[in-house]
Amino acid sequence: MSRRSPAPAPVVMFDLDDTLMAHRAAVAAGITLHMRELAYDGDGTAASVLWHELEEQHYHSYLAGRLTFEGQRRARARDFAVAHGDELDELAAGAWFDRYFERYRESWSLHDDALPALDALALALPGVRLGIITNGELDFQSAKLERLGIRDRFEHVIASGDVGATKPDAEIFRVAIERFAAATPVGRAVYIGDRFETDAMGAARAGLIGVWLNRHGAAHATDLPDETAAARVAASPVVLEIAGLDELPALLAARLAD
């Protein structure tokens, strides 16, 4: 009697910012330090909220092709400075952002549950293949992974700036699977991210198992303000929800066992 060939190893891919890396915390720390250097008046909490809003606004303009990567950085700097009574021209806005970015980069760190989850996944799913899918520039996002000391844990890093498609477009997930399959056949594929629509639903629509990392117990997905995430999760059995990465290994071990 012939033996069955072992099933291909599962592929588990992650978003980077606010999934593995504590991006918002780094932003808050970076902008607060930058404000102190510039002697801007204002509450640090309110400033962090404004900076996050500007990041969302202008970064999505970049993803939509309305601004260059550098252009969205300068637009964020100009708008934030104007809100604090400081007008910047193009060159000054670039220099302003570069200085802020130094403070932001100094504040990079992983979420506390990131490394334990990666280690536990390797035990729970022997042979698991790990990857990153991120909206951003490949060099920039790879630099984060290197600085955080986790680049060598991931077989592939797929970035929208390199692929020419952004999450939740199915194309970026298709490219990711193709890159893994180029080496060996791909088993079940999973994607985990902190945005319900962009990450979890985007992955699910592309045929992967989408996992929404809802760290803050949001009743509404941050990128779907008019729909409750709970309703969308209930309507889609391929979307799973976790409150922390510590829940992921057991969840996937059970899910991928069938």
PASEBA-1860 file (N, C-alpha, C; in nm, 3 decimals):
! residues 258
1> MSRRSPAP> 0.085/-0.119/0.000/0.000/0.000/0.000/0.088/0.124/0.000 ~ 0.062/0.215/-0.089/0.146/0.335/-0.098/0.112/0.432/0.013 ~ 0.214/0.499/0.058/0.194/0.599/0.162/0.149/0.730/0.099 ~ 0.064/0.800/0.173/0.023/0.932/0.127/0.137/1.030/0.143 ~ 0.154/1.115/0.046/0.256/1.218/0.058/0.215/1.317/0.165 ~ 0.311/1.369/0.241/0.276/1.468/0.344/0.214/1.592/0.280 ~ 0.120/1.649/0.351/0.054/1.770/0.301/0.154/1.884/0.298 ~ 0.141/1.974/0.199/0.231/2.090/0.195/0.218/2.171/0.324
9> APVVMFDL> 0.329/2.229/0.364/0.331/2.308/0.487/0.242/2.432/0.472 ~ 0.174/2.471/0.579/0.092/2.592/0.572/0.179/2.717/0.561 ~ 0.123/2.821/0.502/0.188/2.951/0.492/0.109/3.049/0.579 ~ 0.178/3.113/0.671/0.115/3.210/0.759/0.185/3.344/0.738 ~ 0.108/3.443/0.696/0.165/3.575/0.665/0.103/3.682/0.754 ~ 0.182/3.785/0.781/0.142/3.889/0.874/0.150/4.027/0.809 ~ 0.062/4.115/0.851/0.081/4.258/0.835/0.195/4.298/0.930 ~ 0.257/4.414/0.904/0.367/4.458/0.990/0.324/4.564/1.090
17> DDTLMAHR> 0.284/4.682/1.042/0.255/4.795/1.132/0.128/4.771/1.211 ~ 0.140/4.778/1.343/0.032/4.760/1.440/-0.018/4.616/1.447 ~ 0.053/4.524/1.382/0.028/4.382/1.399/0.147/4.320/1.471 ~ 0.264/4.325/1.410/0.386/4.281/1.477/0.458/4.398/1.543 ~ 0.473/4.507/1.468/0.541/4.625/1.522/0.440/4.721/1.586 ~ 0.478/4.780/1.700/0.392/4.875/1.770/0.404/5.012/1.704 ~ 0.345/5.024/1.586/0.360/5.144/1.504/0.299/5.267/1.572 ~ 0.177/5.255/1.621/0.112/5.372/1.681/0.187/5.423/1.802
25> AAVAAGIT> 0.239/5.333/1.882/0.316/5.374/1.999/0.443/5.447/1.956 ~ 0.507/5.399/1.850/0.628/5.465/1.799/0.595/5.603/1.743 ~ 0.482/5.614/1.674/0.438/5.742/1.620/0.413/5.841/1.733 ~ 0.341/5.798/1.836/0.310/5.887/1.948/0.437/5.934/2.017 ~ 0.530/5.843/2.040/0.656/5.881/2.105/0.737/5.973/2.015 ~ 0.742/5.940/1.886/0.823/6.020/1.793/0.771/6.161/1.777 ~ 0.640/6.178/1.763/0.586/6.312/1.741/0.594/6.395/1.868 ~ 0.582/6.332/1.985/0.596/6.405/2.111/0.738/6.458/2.128
33> LHMRELAY> 0.836/6.375/2.100/0.976/6.419/2.110/1.006/6.529/2.009 ~ 0.951/6.515/1.889/0.975/6.614/1.784/0.913/6.748/1.821 ~ 0.794/6.746/1.878/0.729/6.870/1.922/0.813/6.942/2.027 ~ 0.871/6.866/2.118/0.955/6.928/2.221/1.075/6.996/2.159 ~ 1.137/6.931/2.061/1.253/6.991/1.996/1.218/7.120/1.924 ~ 1.097/7.125/1.867/1.053/7.242/1.791/0.987/7.347/1.879 ~ 0.970/7.315/2.007/0.903/7.406/2.101/0.761/7.438/2.059 ~ 0.692/7.340/1.999/0.551/7.357/1.965/0.468/7.347/2.093
41> DGDGTAAS> 0.371/7.437/2.108/0.277/7.428/2.219/0.170/7.324/2.185 ~ 0.110/7.269/2.291/0.000/7.179/2.266/0.010/7.051/2.347 ~ -0.103/6.986/2.359/-0.112/6.860/2.432/-0.058/6.746/2.348 ~ 0.026/6.664/2.408/0.087/6.554/2.335/-0.012/6.452/2.285 ~ -0.118/6.425/2.363/-0.220/6.328/2.320/-0.295/6.379/2.198 ~ -0.335/6.507/2.203/-0.407/6.566/2.089/-0.318/6.570/1.966 ~ -0.190/6.599/1.986/-0.096/6.603/1.874/-0.081/6.466/1.811 ~ -0.076/6.363/1.892/-0.064/6.226/1.840/-0.187/6.189/1.759
49> VLWHELEE> -0.306/6.229/1.806/-0.429/6.202/1.732/-0.427/6.273/1.597 ~ -0.386/6.401/1.597/-0.379/6.477/1.472/-0.279/6.413/1.375 ~ -0.164/6.376/1.425/-0.062/6.317/1.339/-0.111/6.185/1.279 ~ -0.181/6.106/1.360/-0.235/5.980/1.309/-0.339/6.006/1.200 ~ -0.426/6.106/1.221/-0.526/6.140/1.120/-0.461/6.184/0.990 ~ -0.356/6.264/1.001/-0.286/6.310/0.881/-0.215/6.195/0.811 ~ -0.162/6.102/0.890/-0.097/5.985/0.832/-0.198/5.904/0.752 ~ -0.315/5.880/0.811/-0.419/5.804/0.741/-0.459/5.875/0.611
57> QHYHSYLA> -0.482/6.006/0.619/-0.528/6.083/0.503/-0.426/6.082/0.390 ~ -0.304/6.119/0.420/-0.205/6.136/0.314/-0.142/6.005/0.268 ~ -0.133/5.906/0.360/-0.078/5.778/0.317/-0.175/5.708/0.222 ~ -0.305/5.724/0.246/-0.400/5.665/0.153/-0.400/5.739/0.019 ~ -0.365/5.866/0.020/-0.347/5.937/-0.108/-0.229/5.881/-0.185 ~ -0.125/5.843/-0.112/-0.010/5.778/-0.176/-0.050/5.642/-0.232 ~ -0.123/5.562/-0.153/-0.164/5.430/-0.200/-0.254/5.440/-0.322 ~ -0.332/5.549/-0.330/-0.421/5.570/-0.445/-0.351/5.632/-0.564
65> GRLTFEGQ> -0.222/5.666/-0.548/-0.145/5.722/-0.658/-0.157/5.873/-0.673 ~ -0.220/5.940/-0.575/-0.235/6.086/-0.584/-0.114/6.160/-0.532 ~ -0.032/6.095/-0.452/0.091/6.154/-0.400/0.204/6.052/-0.412 ~ 0.326/6.100/-0.425/0.442/6.012/-0.417/0.466/5.976/-0.271 ~ 0.554/5.880/-0.248/0.586/5.843/-0.110/0.643/5.962/-0.036 ~ 0.736/6.032/-0.099/0.794/6.152/-0.036/0.690/6.262/-0.025 ~ 0.603/6.273/-0.124/0.500/6.376/-0.122/0.405/6.363/-0.005 ~ 0.365/6.239/0.028/0.273/6.221/0.141/0.343/6.253/0.272
73> RRARARDF> 0.472/6.227/0.280/0.546/6.264/0.402/0.548/6.416/0.420 ~ 0.578/6.488/0.311/0.585/6.634/0.320/0.448/6.694/0.347 ~ 0.343/6.636/0.291/0.208/6.686/0.314/0.170/6.672/0.462 ~ 0.206/6.560/0.522/0.181/6.540/0.664/0.254/6.644/0.748 ~ 0.381/6.665/0.714/0.461/6.763/0.789/0.403/6.903/0.775 ~ 0.368/6.943/0.652/0.313/7.078/0.630/0.185/7.100/0.709 ~ 0.092/7.003/0.703/-0.037/7.019/0.768/-0.023/7.022/0.921 ~ 0.065/6.938/0.974/0.085/6.937/1.118/0.149/7.067/1.164
81> AVAHGDEL> 0.247/7.114/1.089/0.315/7.238/1.125/0.219/7.356/1.121 ~ 0.137/7.363/1.017/0.040/7.473/1.005/-0.054/7.474/1.126 ~ -0.095/7.356/1.171/-0.184/7.347/1.287/-0.117/7.400/1.414 ~ 0.016/7.413/1.410/0.090/7.465/1.525/0.155/7.600/1.493 ~ 0.099/7.669/1.392/0.144/7.804/1.360/0.276/7.813/1.289 ~ 0.314/7.708/1.220/0.445/7.703/1.153/0.424/7.667/1.006 ~ 0.460/7.757/0.915/0.443/7.731/0.772/0.574/7.682/0.712 ~ 0.564/7.576/0.631/0.682/7.513/0.572/0.671/7.510/0.421
89> DELAAGAW> 0.783/7.538/0.350/0.785/7.515/0.207/0.824/7.370/0.183 ~ 0.837/7.332/0.055/0.863/7.191/0.022/0.991/7.139/0.087 ~ 1.100/7.214/0.073/1.227/7.168/0.129/1.221/7.161/0.281 ~ 1.162/7.264/0.342/1.153/7.265/0.487/1.064/7.151/0.538 ~ 0.958/7.119/0.462/0.871/7.009/0.502/0.944/6.875/0.496 ~ 1.029/6.860/0.394/1.108/6.737/0.385/1.205/6.724/0.501 ~ 1.272/6.834/0.536/1.366/6.831/0.647/1.293/6.808/0.780 ~ 1.176/6.870/0.793/1.094/6.852/0.914/1.060/6.705/0.932
97> FDRYFERY> 1.013/6.640/0.823/0.975/6.500/0.834/1.097/6.412/0.864 ~ 1.210/6.441/0.802/1.331/6.361/0.825/1.369/6.363/0.973 ~ 1.357/6.481/1.035/1.392/6.491/1.176/1.292/6.414/1.262 ~ 1.163/6.429/1.230/1.062/6.351/1.301/1.089/6.201/1.286 ~ 1.124/6.161/1.164/1.142/6.019/1.137/1.255/5.960/1.222 ~ 1.357/6.039/1.251/1.464/5.991/1.339/1.408/5.956/1.476 ~ 1.320/6.043/1.528/1.260/6.018/1.659/1.165/5.897/1.653 ~ 1.090/5.886/1.543/1.001/5.772/1.524/1.080/5.641/1.517
105> RESWSLHD> 1.188/5.639/1.440/1.267/5.518/1.425/1.330/5.475/1.556 ~ 1.373/5.572/1.637/1.429/5.539/1.768/1.327/5.470/1.858 ~ 1.199/5.489/1.828/1.092/5.436/1.912/1.034/5.304/1.861 ~ 1.089/5.249/1.751/1.038/5.123/1.698/1.051/5.011/1.800 ~ 0.948/4.931/1.813/0.953/4.812/1.899/0.846/4.715/1.853 ~ 0.862/4.590/1.891/0.762/4.489/1.862/0.654/4.491/1.971 ~ 0.534/4.450/1.935/0.434/4.424/2.037/0.486/4.310/2.125 ~ 0.450/4.313/2.253/0.502/4.215/2.348/0.467/4.071/2.309
113> DALPALDA> 0.357/4.054/2.237/0.315/3.917/2.204/0.371/3.867/2.070 ~ 0.449/3.951/2.000/0.493/3.914/1.865/0.592/3.797/1.866 ~ 0.704/3.811/1.934/0.805/3.705/1.934/0.753/3.575/1.996 ~ 0.685/3.580/2.112/0.630/3.454/2.166/0.536/3.385/2.068 ~ 0.456/3.464/1.994/0.363/3.403/1.898/0.437/3.338/1.783 ~ 0.541/3.402/1.732/0.618/3.343/1.623/0.685/3.213/1.668 ~ 0.738/3.212/1.790/0.800/3.090/1.843/0.696/2.980/1.862 ~ 0.580/3.017/1.915/0.476/2.918/1.940/0.418/2.862/1.810
121> LALALPGV> 0.411/2.945/1.707/0.363/2.897/1.577/0.454/2.787/1.523 ~ 0.584/2.805/1.537/0.678/2.706/1.486/0.660/2.572/1.556 ~ 0.619/2.574/1.683/0.594/2.451/1.757/0.457/2.392/1.724 ~ 0.358/2.478/1.712/0.222/2.431/1.687/0.201/2.381/1.545 ~ 0.276/2.441/1.450/0.263/2.404/1.309/0.401/2.370/1.253 ~ 0.451/2.251/1.277/0.584/2.214/1.229/0.598/2.237/1.079 ~ 0.706/2.303/1.040/0.731/2.330/0.900/0.661/2.453/0.846 ~ 0.590/2.526/0.933/0.517/2.644/0.887/0.612/2.742/0.819
129> RLGIITNG> 0.562/2.804/0.713/0.639/2.902/0.637/0.579/3.040/0.663 ~ 0.662/3.135/0.699/0.614/3.266/0.742/0.647/3.373/0.639 ~ 0.560/3.473/0.631/0.583/3.583/0.539/0.520/3.711/0.589 ~ 0.547/3.819/0.518/0.492/3.951/0.547/0.426/4.004/0.420 ~ 0.307/4.060/0.433/0.245/4.139/0.326/0.215/4.275/0.385 ~ 0.269/4.381/0.326/0.256/4.513/0.383/0.232/4.618/0.276 ~ 0.149/4.715/0.307/0.134/4.832/0.220/0.247/4.929/0.253 ~ 0.333/4.955/0.157/0.446/5.044/0.180/0.558/5.013/0.083
137> ELDFQSAK> 0.671/5.081/0.105/0.788/5.060/0.021/0.871/4.945/0.076 ~ 0.921/4.859/-0.012/0.992/4.739/0.032/1.114/4.772/0.116 ~ 1.196/4.868/0.072/1.317/4.901/0.147/1.284/4.952/0.287 ~ 1.184/5.037/0.295/1.145/5.096/0.423/1.094/4.990/0.519 ~ 1.005/4.904/0.472/0.948/4.801/0.559/1.052/4.694/0.595 ~ 1.139/4.663/0.500/1.246/4.567/0.530/1.341/4.622/0.635 ~ 1.366/4.753/0.631/1.453/4.816/0.731/1.393/4.802/0.871 ~ 1.261/4.811/0.880/1.196/4.791/1.010/1.221/4.649/1.060
145> LERLGIRD> 1.200/4.552/0.972/1.218/4.413/1.012/1.362/4.386/1.055 ~ 1.458/4.443/0.983/1.599/4.426/1.019/1.627/4.488/1.156 ~ 1.580/4.610/1.176/1.607/4.679/1.303/1.540/4.608/1.420 ~ 1.425/4.550/1.395/1.354/4.478/1.499/1.408/4.337/1.522 ~ 1.499/4.295/1.436/1.566/4.166/1.453/1.486/4.045/1.413 ~ 1.389/4.063/1.321/1.303/3.949/1.285/1.301/3.921/1.135 ~ 1.384/3.990/1.056/1.378/3.969/0.911/1.402/3.825/0.872 ~ 1.495/3.756/0.940/1.530/3.621/0.899/1.424/3.517/0.935
153> RFEHVIAS> 1.320/3.559/1.003/1.212/3.466/1.035/1.115/3.448/0.919 ~ 1.122/3.538/0.820/1.022/3.540/0.713/1.083/3.503/0.579 ~ 1.020/3.407/0.515/1.069/3.358/0.387/1.055/3.464/0.277 ~ 0.944/3.537/0.279/0.920/3.642/0.180/0.860/3.764/0.247 ~ 0.901/3.882/0.197/0.839/4.009/0.236/0.781/4.070/0.109 ~ 0.650/4.085/0.107/0.581/4.138/-0.011/0.529/4.276/0.024 ~ 0.573/4.378/-0.048/0.534/4.517/-0.022/0.462/4.574/-0.142 ~ 0.360/4.655/-0.115/0.278/4.710/-0.224/0.362/4.794/-0.320
161> GDVGATKP> 0.460/4.867/-0.267/0.542/4.951/-0.354/0.622/4.872/-0.454 ~ 0.650/4.746/-0.421/0.726/4.659/-0.510/0.634/4.584/-0.606 ~ 0.514/4.550/-0.559/0.420/4.469/-0.637/0.336/4.553/-0.732 ~ 0.303/4.676/-0.689/0.215/4.760/-0.770/0.068/4.740/-0.741 ~ 0.038/4.675/-0.629/-0.100/4.656/-0.583/-0.100/4.669/-0.432 ~ -0.207/4.724/-0.377/-0.216/4.746/-0.234/-0.330/4.664/-0.174 ~ -0.312/4.623/-0.050/-0.422/4.561/0.023/-0.538/4.660/0.031 ~ -0.661/4.617/0.011/-0.712/4.478/0.008/-0.723/4.416/-0.131
169> DAEIFRVA> -0.658/4.473/-0.232/-0.663/4.416/-0.366/-0.614/4.271/-0.363 ~ -0.689/4.182/-0.423/-0.654/4.040/-0.425/-0.520/4.014/-0.492 ~ -0.476/4.106/-0.578/-0.352/4.084/-0.653/-0.231/4.071/-0.562 ~ -0.223/4.151/-0.456/-0.105/4.145/-0.370/-0.100/4.012/-0.295 ~ -0.217/3.957/-0.260/-0.220/3.826/-0.195/-0.185/3.716/-0.295 ~ -0.230/3.731/-0.420/-0.199/3.633/-0.524/-0.048/3.628/-0.548 ~ 0.015/3.745/-0.557/0.159/3.751/-0.577/0.232/3.683/-0.462 ~ 0.186/3.707/-0.342/0.250/3.647/-0.225/0.246/3.494/-0.233
177> IERFAAAT> 0.131/3.440/-0.264/0.118/3.294/-0.274/0.208/3.240/-0.386 ~ 0.214/3.309/-0.498/0.299/3.265/-0.609/0.446/3.260/-0.567 ~ 0.489/3.356/-0.490/0.630/3.357/-0.447/0.661/3.240/-0.356 ~ 0.570/3.206/-0.268/0.591/3.088/-0.184/0.586/2.961/-0.266 ~ 0.493/2.953/-0.360/0.475/2.833/-0.441/0.590/2.809/-0.536 ~ 0.668/2.915/-0.566/0.781/2.900/-0.656/0.885/2.804/-0.600 ~ 0.891/2.791/-0.468/0.987/2.700/-0.405/0.926/2.562/-0.385 ~ 0.815/2.555/-0.316/0.746/2.428/-0.293/0.596/2.457/-0.292
185> PVGRAVYI> 0.513/2.354/-0.312/0.369/2.377/-0.309/0.324/2.438/-0.176 ~ 0.222/2.519/-0.184/0.170/2.587/-0.066/0.052/2.510/-0.010 ~ 0.051/2.491/0.123/-0.065/2.431/0.187/-0.168/2.539/0.215 ~ -0.238/2.528/0.324/-0.336/2.631/0.360/-0.263/2.762/0.383 ~ -0.323/2.872/0.344/-0.261/3.004/0.358/-0.345/3.092/0.448 ~ -0.278/3.162/0.539/-0.343/3.245/0.640/-0.280/3.383/0.637 ~ -0.362/3.486/0.663/-0.309/3.621/0.674/-0.368/3.688/0.797 ~ -0.283/3.753/0.876/-0.323/3.818/1.001/-0.290/3.966/0.994
193> GDRFETDA> -0.389/4.050/1.029/-0.363/4.194/1.031/-0.460/4.266/1.122 ~ -0.427/4.390/1.156/-0.507/4.466/1.252/-0.624/4.539/1.188 ~ -0.636/4.541/1.056/-0.746/4.610/0.989/-0.843/4.506/0.934 ~ -0.969/4.524/0.970/-1.068/4.423/0.934/-1.085/4.413/0.782 ~ -1.113/4.526/0.718/-1.142/4.523/0.575/-1.013/4.506/0.495 ~ -0.913/4.589/0.523/-0.789/4.588/0.446/-0.715/4.456/0.458 ~ -0.710/4.402/0.578/-0.631/4.281/0.603/-0.715/4.154/0.600 ~ -0.806/4.140/0.696/-0.878/4.012/0.711/-0.972/3.984/0.595
201> MGAARAGL> -1.057/4.081/0.561/-1.150/4.059/0.451/-1.079/4.056/0.316 ~ -0.976/4.140/0.300/-0.900/4.137/0.176/-0.840/4.000/0.152 ~ -0.782/3.942/0.258/-0.723/3.808/0.247/-0.830/3.704/0.218 ~ -0.943/3.713/0.288/-1.050/3.615/0.270/-1.104/3.618/0.127 ~ -1.121/3.737/0.073/-1.171/3.748/-0.064/-1.071/3.689/-0.164 ~ -0.944/3.690/-0.128/-0.841/3.636/-0.217/-0.824/3.486/-0.198 ~ -0.903/3.424/-0.110/-0.899/3.280/-0.092/-0.816/3.232/0.025 ~ -0.760/3.324/0.105/-0.684/3.287/0.223/-0.777/3.283/0.343
209> IGVWLNRH> -0.728/3.230/0.453/-0.799/3.243/0.580/-0.758/3.378/0.638 ~ -0.854/3.467/0.653/-0.826/3.599/0.708/-0.844/3.601/0.858 ~ -0.748/3.659/0.928/-0.756/3.670/1.074/-0.746/3.817/1.111 ~ -0.848/3.866/1.181/-0.849/4.006/1.226/-0.794/4.013/1.367 ~ -0.685/4.087/1.385/-0.625/4.110/1.516/-0.690/4.235/1.576 ~ -0.784/4.215/1.662/-0.862/4.323/1.723/-0.812/4.346/1.865 ~ -0.697/4.410/1.877/-0.632/4.426/2.008/-0.715/4.509/2.106 ~ -0.794/4.602/2.055/-0.862/4.698/2.142/-1.010/4.669/2.158
217> GAAHATDL> -1.055/4.554/2.113/-1.194/4.517/2.128/-1.290/4.609/2.057 ~ -1.251/4.656/1.940/-1.333/4.752/1.866/-1.464/4.689/1.823 ~ -1.572/4.763/1.841/-1.701/4.717/1.792/-1.713/4.740/1.644 ~ -1.638/4.837/1.593/-1.636/4.868/1.451/-1.492/4.857/1.402 ~ -1.474/4.804/1.284/-1.341/4.802/1.225/-1.299/4.944/1.194 ~ -1.172/4.977/1.220/-1.125/5.113/1.201/-1.132/5.157/1.056 ~ -1.125/5.062/0.963/-1.130/5.099/0.822/-1.267/5.070/0.761 ~ -1.366/5.040/0.848/-1.504/5.021/0.803/-1.597/5.087/0.904
225> PDETAAAR> -1.598/5.220/0.912/-1.671/5.288/1.020/-1.821/5.268/1.016 ~ -1.878/5.229/0.903/-2.024/5.219/0.892/-2.077/5.078/0.910 ~ -1.988/4.982/0.939/-2.034/4.845/0.956/-1.970/4.788/1.081 ~ -2.045/4.709/1.153/-1.986/4.645/1.269/-1.901/4.529/1.224 ~ -1.782/4.519/1.282/-1.693/4.408/1.247/-1.758/4.275/1.285 ~ -1.830/4.275/1.398/-1.891/4.150/1.444/-1.985/4.094/1.339 ~ -2.063/4.181/1.276/-2.157/4.135/1.175/-2.085/4.077/1.056 ~ -1.976/4.141/1.015/-1.902/4.091/0.899/-1.833/3.959/0.931
233> VAASPVVL> -1.779/3.947/1.053/-1.715/3.821/1.092/-1.817/3.708/1.092 ~ -1.936/3.735/1.149/-2.039/3.632/1.154/-2.083/3.588/1.016 ~ -2.079/3.681/0.921/-2.125/3.651/0.786/-2.018/3.581/0.703 ~ -1.895/3.575/0.752/-1.787/3.518/0.673/-1.709/3.416/0.756 ~ -1.733/3.286/0.737/-1.665/3.185/0.817/-1.515/3.178/0.793 ~ -1.464/3.241/0.686/-1.320/3.235/0.661/-1.247/3.349/0.729 ~ -1.320/3.436/0.800/-1.256/3.542/0.878/-1.264/3.507/1.026 ~ -1.150/3.502/1.091/-1.142/3.471/1.233/-1.101/3.597/1.308
241> EIAGLDEL> -1.130/3.604/1.436/-1.095/3.721/1.516/-1.018/3.678/1.640 ~ -0.910/3.752/1.669/-0.833/3.728/1.791/-0.808/3.863/1.859 ~ -0.789/3.859/1.991/-0.763/3.981/2.066/-0.613/4.004/2.085 ~ -0.533/3.902/2.059/-0.388/3.913/2.073/-0.321/3.801/1.998 ~ -0.195/3.820/1.963/-0.123/3.718/1.887/-0.100/3.591/1.968 ~ -0.111/3.599/2.100/-0.095/3.480/2.182/-0.205/3.377/2.154 ~ -0.319/3.422/2.099/-0.428/3.329/2.066/-0.407/3.258/1.933 ~ -0.312/3.307/1.854/-0.301/3.259/1.716/-0.254/3.115/1.702
249> PALLAARL> -0.148/3.070/1.771/-0.099/2.933/1.747/-0.204/2.825/1.769 ~ -0.276/2.831/1.880/-0.378/2.729/1.908/-0.492/2.739/1.807 ~ -0.530/2.861/1.772/-0.637/2.880/1.676/-0.602/2.816/1.542 ~ -0.482/2.843/1.494/-0.444/2.790/1.362/-0.416/2.641/1.368 ~ -0.363/2.593/1.479/-0.339/2.449/1.492/-0.471/2.374/1.477 ~ -0.576/2.428/1.540/-0.709/2.365/1.530/-0.769/2.384/1.391 ~ -0.753/2.503/1.338/-0.816/2.535/1.208/-0.752/2.456/1.095 ~ -0.619/2.442/1.099/-0.548/2.379/0.988/-0.538/2.227/1.003
257> AD> -0.589/2.175/1.113/-0.582/2.030/1.134/-0.686/1.956/1.051 ~ -0.795/2.031/1.012/-0.899/1.960/0.937/-0.866/1.949/0.789
END
